[in-house]
Amino acid sequence: FSKIERKPYKPFVNRIKDASEQTQEFYNTIKNELLGYKKIKNRISKRYETFKLGRKLEARLQMTGKTLKLYLSLDPNEFDQNYYKHRDMSHKKSCELVPLLMRLRSRRAVKKAIELITILMEKENVVKNPKYQEKDYIDEVLAAIDDPEKFVCVQTAPAVRAALGEEFGYPMGTDVEGKMAAALRRIGFNKVF
């Protein structure tokens, strides 16, 4: 038998960086929509980006191939599948907390995803932050990383170093500073503090 060679896993940030302009636009639109609500915080891990209200997972963005996927903590059975074109992923353990899946392949899908985000935030009694200003997250970070004349540094808080392990299945509080630093260097940061 010959060994099957596997492609090295491409981190979420690199997948977004290499995605089409339209997919990057969809990513920015959905991320700005989610972060436009008060008390919603995001965290980027190797495989996806999560959005939490306190400790409760509300949404997750993930790239599979060339498709941007949005998972929401809504019951898929409450919504018309013919209208929203969503899938019920509650049978998968990794999707227990965010069972409603939408594939964001068109502007119409993004528009319907924003409708679902609005419904989700209303259920959670979360209001829009009037002071929030939309940002283009992709250009900001990637332009700095790709600029050969810039020496790009990143510094993380101790809480991030301790909490990041949970996203990869380590026990709560496990310090994964070395793994995090290695991942940040692979993304393109010159120095990690």
URSUL-V146528 format. One line per field, one symbol per residue. ss: DSSP state (H for helix, E for strand, - for the rest). phi: phi as a letter, one per 40 degrees, with the letter a starting at -180 (. if undefined). burial: + if it has 24 or more other C-alpha atoms within 12 Angstrom, else -. A space follows every 50 residues. Layout:
ss: ???
phi: ???
burial: ???
This chain:
ss: -----------HHHHHHH--HHHHHHHHHHHHHHH-E--EEEEE---EEE EEE--EEEEEEEEE--EEEEEE---HHH--HHHH--EE----HHH----E EEEE--HHHHHHHHHHHHHHHHH----E--------HHHHHHHHHH---- --EE---HHHHHHHHHH---------HHHHHHHHHHH---EE-
phi: .bcccbcccccdccccdcccdcccccdcccccccccccgcbbacbcbabb bbbgbccbaababbgbbcbbbbcbccccbcccccfbbcbcccdcbdcbcc bbccbaccccccccdcccccccccfbbcccccbcbccccdcccccccccc bcbbbbcdccccccddcbgccdgccbdcccccccccchccbbb
burial: ---------++++++++-+---++++++++++++++++-+++++++++++ +++---+++++++---++++++++++-------+-++++-----+-++++ +++++---++-+++-+++-++-----+---------++---+--+----- -+-------++-++--+--------++--++-++--++++---
